[in-house]
């Protein structure tokens, strides 16, 4: 996140006594303090999204393995039934 010094400079720029010397909204949004914060926040969001997607992928794999085991057990059961009928 932005540094304390960056925060202080950001706040001081907003509260300049002379309105003509205050930065525009566009300039404030591009201020390093906010840019650093936004970048770090975006990275954090992407990291959380990646974790969620990885968890979903792991869950899909686990469910596929369970389905594979179920189908294998069903195949074996049918083979046993067919062998008993002979």
MDTraj code that builds the backbone (N, CA, C; nanometers):
import mdtraj as md
import numpy as np

residues = "UNK UNK UNK UNK UNK UNK UNK UNK UNK UNK UNK UNK UNK UNK UNK UNK UNK UNK UNK UNK UNK UNK UNK UNK UNK UNK UNK UNK UNK UNK UNK UNK UNK UNK UNK UNK UNK UNK UNK UNK UNK UNK UNK UNK UNK UNK UNK UNK UNK UNK UNK UNK UNK UNK UNK UNK UNK UNK UNK UNK UNK UNK UNK UNK UNK UNK UNK UNK UNK UNK UNK UNK UNK UNK UNK UNK UNK UNK UNK UNK UNK UNK UNK UNK UNK UNK".split()
xyz = np.array([
    [0.0848, -0.1166, 0.0000],
    [0.0000, 0.0000, 0.0000],
    [0.0895, 0.1230, 0.0000],
    [0.0339, 0.2387, -0.0305],
    [0.1129, 0.3605, -0.0351],
    [0.1771, 0.3901, 0.1001],
    [0.2832, 0.4670, 0.0977],
    [0.3537, 0.4989, 0.2212],
    [0.2816, 0.6083, 0.2979],
    [0.3193, 0.6213, 0.4247],
    [0.2612, 0.7268, 0.5064],
    [0.2942, 0.8637, 0.4475],
    [0.4198, 0.8808, 0.4039],
    [0.4605, 1.0075, 0.3436],
    [0.3785, 1.0388, 0.2185],
    [0.3527, 0.9367, 0.1391],
    [0.2702, 0.9547, 0.0199],
    [0.1287, 0.9949, 0.0559],
    [0.0777, 0.9351, 0.1630],
    [-0.0552, 0.9692, 0.2114],
    [-0.0602, 1.1155, 0.2550],
    [0.0405, 1.1580, 0.3320],
    [0.0447, 1.2963, 0.3816],
    [0.0498, 1.3936, 0.2643],
    [0.1354, 1.3654, 0.1664],
    [0.1438, 1.4545, 0.0494],
    [0.0098, 1.4586, -0.0247],
    [-0.0555, 1.3459, -0.0358],
    [-0.1851, 1.3387, -0.1031],
    [-0.2869, 1.4270, -0.0299],
    [-0.2952, 1.4112, 0.1008],
    [-0.3908, 1.4887, 0.1809],
    [-0.3577, 1.6381, 0.1758],
    [-0.2297, 1.6719, 0.1876],
    [-0.1904, 1.8133, 0.1817],
    [-0.2300, 1.8759, 0.0479],
    [-0.2172, 1.7993, -0.0600],
    [-0.2523, 1.8547, -0.1913],
    [-0.4022, 1.8829, -0.2005],
    [-0.4824, 1.8041, -0.1325],
    [-0.6281, 1.8227, -0.1356],
    [-0.6685, 1.9468, -0.0575],
    [-0.5999, 1.9723, 0.0534],
    [-0.6405, 2.0793, 0.1440],
    [-0.5620, 2.2095, 0.1270],
    [-0.5097, 2.2324, 0.0107],
    [-0.4422, 2.3609, -0.0133],
    [-0.5463, 2.4722, 0.0003],
    [-0.5043, 2.5792, 0.0640],
    [-0.5972, 2.6887, 0.0918],
    [-0.6501, 2.7519, -0.0367],
    [-0.5627, 2.7721, -0.1319],
    [-0.6024, 2.8345, -0.2589],
    [-0.6587, 2.7257, -0.3513],
    [-0.7891, 2.7319, -0.3810],
    [-0.8515, 2.6296, -0.4654],
    [-0.7838, 2.6151, -0.6020],
    [-0.7269, 2.7238, -0.6521],
    [-0.6613, 2.7178, -0.7830],
    [-0.5346, 2.6325, -0.7795],
    [-0.4786, 2.6172, -0.6598],
    [-0.3563, 2.5379, -0.6456],
    [-0.3859, 2.3905, -0.6145],
    [-0.5130, 2.3594, -0.5926],
    [-0.5509, 2.2204, -0.5650],
    [-0.5509, 2.1408, -0.6952],
    [-0.5100, 2.0159, -0.6892],
    [-0.5112, 1.9331, -0.8097],
    [-0.6541, 1.8982, -0.8532],
    [-0.6687, 1.8698, -0.9800],
    [-0.7993, 1.8276, -1.0319],
    [-0.8263, 1.6839, -0.9862],
    [-0.9495, 1.6443, -1.0013],
    [-0.9855, 1.5060, -0.9668],
    [-0.9016, 1.4081, -1.0487],
    [-0.8848, 1.4375, -1.1758],
    [-0.8051, 1.3496, -1.2615],
    [-0.6625, 1.3353, -1.2089],
    [-0.6032, 1.4464, -1.1671],
    [-0.4673, 1.4418, -1.1126],
    [-0.4648, 1.3656, -0.9803],
    [-0.5656, 1.3871, -0.8983],
    [-0.5709, 1.3147, -0.7707],
    [-0.5814, 1.1637, -0.7933],
    [-0.6613, 1.1250, -0.8891],
    [-0.6767, 0.9819, -0.9174],
    [-0.5484, 0.9199, -0.9718],
    [-0.4620, 1.0023, -1.0310],
    [-0.3353, 0.9531, -1.0831],
    [-0.2214, 0.9665, -0.9815],
    [-0.2518, 1.0243, -0.8651],
    [-0.1501, 1.0436, -0.7612],
    [-0.0890, 0.9090, -0.7240],
    [0.0419, 0.9072, -0.7014],
    [0.1138, 0.7832, -0.6725],
    [0.0537, 0.7085, -0.5543],
    [0.0121, 0.7806, -0.4509],
    [-0.0466, 0.7140, -0.3340],
    [-0.1671, 0.6297, -0.3743],
    [-0.2586, 0.6881, -0.4512],
    [-0.3768, 0.6132, -0.4948],
    [-0.3404, 0.5063, -0.5965],
    [-0.2509, 0.5389, -0.6879],
    [-0.2111, 0.4424, -0.7907],
    [-0.1513, 0.3185, -0.7260],
    [-0.0652, 0.3370, -0.6255],
    [-0.0070, 0.2229, -0.5534],
    [-0.1154, 0.1415, -0.4849],
    [-0.2079, 0.2098, -0.4184],
    [-0.3153, 0.1410, -0.3478],
    [-0.4010, 0.0615, -0.4448],
    [-0.4418, 0.1254, -0.5537],
    [-0.5279, 0.0595, -0.6515],
    [-0.4570, -0.0618, -0.7098],
    [-0.3292, -0.0484, -0.7421],
    [-0.2534, -0.1599, -0.7987],
    [-0.2465, -0.2763, -0.7001],
    [-0.2144, -0.2470, -0.5749],
    [-0.2056, -0.3532, -0.4752],
    [-0.3421, -0.4176, -0.4510],
    [-0.4458, -0.3351, -0.4482],
    [-0.5806, -0.3882, -0.4280],
    [-0.6196, -0.4789, -0.5452],
    [-0.5848, -0.4383, -0.6659],
    [-0.6158, -0.5185, -0.7849],
    [-0.5399, -0.6514, -0.7804],
    [-0.4152, -0.6472, -0.7407],
    [-0.3364, -0.7703, -0.7284],
    [-0.4017, -0.8625, -0.6252],
    [-0.4439, -0.8042, -0.5138],
    [-0.5094, -0.8832, -0.4096],
    [-0.6374, -0.9474, -0.4646],
    [-0.7165, -0.8700, -0.5392],
    [-0.8397, -0.9231, -0.5983],
    [-0.8083, -1.0369, -0.6951],
    [-0.7081, -1.0169, -0.7794],
    [-0.6714, -1.1205, -0.8760],
    [-0.6211, -1.2459, -0.8057],
    [-0.5465, -1.2264, -0.6980],
    [-0.4969, -1.3408, -0.6222],
    [-0.6129, -1.4194, -0.5629],
    [-0.7102, -1.3495, -0.5068],
    [-0.8283, -1.4159, -0.4512],
    [-0.9059, -1.4886, -0.5605],
    [-0.9187, -1.4261, -0.6771],
    [-0.9887, -1.4886, -0.7895],
    [-0.9148, -1.6143, -0.8344],
    [-0.7820, -1.6054, -0.8399],
    [-0.7023, -1.7214, -0.8792],
    [-0.7201, -1.8358, -0.7789],
    [-0.7197, -1.8030, -0.6508],
    [-0.7414, -1.9052, -0.5481],
    [-0.8777, -1.9715, -0.5662],
    [-0.9786, -1.8891, -0.5931],
    [-1.1140, -1.9430, -0.6123],
    [-1.1191, -2.0357, -0.7331],
    [-1.0560, -1.9917, -0.8439],
    [-1.0562, -2.0737, -0.9645],
    [-0.9796, -2.2042, -0.9439],
    [-0.8682, -2.1989, -0.8745],
    [-0.7918, -2.3202, -0.8462],
    [-0.8726, -2.4160, -0.7591],
    [-0.9427, -2.3618, -0.6604],
    [-1.0264, -2.4452, -0.5745],
    [-1.1377, -2.5110, -0.6553],
    [-1.1975, -2.4353, -0.7467],
    [-1.3017, -2.4915, -0.8328],
    [-1.2450, -2.6031, -0.9203],
    [-1.1249, -2.5812, -0.9753],
    [-1.0617, -2.6828, -1.0603],
    [-1.0317, -2.8090, -0.9796],
    [-0.9836, -2.7925, -0.8588],
    [-0.9566, -2.9077, -0.7716],
    [-1.0857, -2.9831, -0.7412],
    [-1.1918, -2.9100, -0.7174],
    [-1.3215, -2.9727, -0.6896],
    [-1.3711, -3.0499, -0.8119],
    [-1.3544, -2.9918, -0.9321],
    [-1.3942, -3.0624, -1.0547],
    [-1.3140, -3.1922, -1.0707],
    [-1.1835, -3.1851, -1.0442],
    [-1.0989, -3.3044, -1.0541],
    [-1.1436, -3.4102, -0.9545],
    [-1.1713, -3.3666, -0.8320],
    [-1.2153, -3.4606, -0.7281],
    [-1.3468, -3.5275, -0.7675],
    [-1.4402, -3.4493, -0.8188],
    [-1.5684, -3.5045, -0.8617],
    [-1.5511, -3.5992, -0.9803],
    [-1.4615, -3.5664, -1.0722],
    [-1.4352, -3.6539, -1.1865],
    [-1.3752, -3.7865, -1.1395],
    [-1.2847, -3.7812, -1.0425],
    [-1.2261, -3.9041, -0.9876],
    [-1.3320, -3.9890, -0.9195],
    [-1.4196, -3.9241, -0.8428],
    [-1.5280, -3.9976, -0.7772],
    [-1.6205, -4.0622, -0.8796],
    [-1.6515, -3.9888, -0.9849],
    [-1.7384, -4.0436, -1.0897],
    [-1.6704, -4.1617, -1.1584],
    [-1.5403, -4.1498, -1.1822],
    [-1.4646, -4.2580, -1.2437],
    [-1.4674, -4.3830, -1.1551],
    [-1.4488, -4.3631, -1.0249],
    [-1.4549, -4.4762, -0.9311],
    [-1.5940, -4.5384, -0.9293],
    [-1.6960, -4.4540, -0.9309],
    [-1.8336, -4.5053, -0.9311],
    [-1.8605, -4.5883, -1.0552],
    [-1.8167, -4.5380, -1.1710],
    [-1.8377, -4.6114, -1.2957],
    [-1.7611, -4.7439, -1.2965],
    [-1.6402, -4.7427, -1.2420],
    [-1.5607, -4.8650, -1.2335],
    [-1.6295, -4.9679, -1.1441],
    [-1.6821, -4.9243, -1.0309],
    [-1.7542, -5.0147, -0.9406],
    [-1.8808, -5.0688, -1.0078],
    [-1.9486, -4.9849, -1.0809],
    [-2.0691, -5.0286, -1.1524],
    [-2.0336, -5.1320, -1.2584],
    [-1.9233, -5.1096, -1.3312],
    [-1.8788, -5.2049, -1.4331],
    [-1.8459, -5.3390, -1.3691],
    [-1.7752, -5.3382, -1.2560],
    [-1.7397, -5.4622, -1.1864],
    [-1.8648, -5.5348, -1.1372],
    [-1.9606, -5.4586, -1.0859],
    [-2.0863, -5.5198, -1.0385],
    [-2.1588, -5.5890, -1.1519],
    [-2.1640, -5.5250, -1.2684],
    [-2.2309, -5.5852, -1.3845],
    [-2.1572, -5.7106, -1.4304],
    [-2.0240, -5.7068, -1.4244],
    [-1.9461, -5.8253, -1.4626],
    [-1.9759, -5.9413, -1.3667],
    [-1.9840, -5.9116, -1.2376],
    [-2.0154, -6.0174, -1.1378],
    [-2.1555, -6.0742, -1.1619],
    [-2.2496, -5.9847, -1.1911],
    [-2.3865, -6.0316, -1.2182],
    [-2.3892, -6.1180, -1.3427],
    [-2.3178, -6.0771, -1.4467],
    [-2.3139, -6.1558, -1.5705],
    [-2.2482, -6.2910, -1.5458],
    [-2.1446, -6.2952, -1.4628],
    [-2.0750, -6.4205, -1.4339],
    [-2.1661, -6.5127, -1.3531],
    [-2.2476, -6.4595, -1.2643],
    [-2.3408, -6.5414, -1.1846],
    [-2.4499, -6.6017, -1.2725],
    [-2.4901, -6.5316, -1.3747],
    [-2.5974, -6.5798, -1.4625],
    [-2.5510, -6.6961, -1.5512],
    [-2.4225, -6.7102, -1.5718],
    [-2.3712, -6.8152, -1.6615],
    [-2.3764, -6.9492, -1.5985],
])
top = md.Topology()
chain = top.add_chain()
for i, resn in enumerate(residues, 1):
    res = top.add_residue(resn, chain, resSeq=i)
    for name in ("N", "CA", "C"):
        top.add_atom(name, md.element.get_by_symbol(name[0]), res)
traj = md.Trajectory(xyz[None], top)
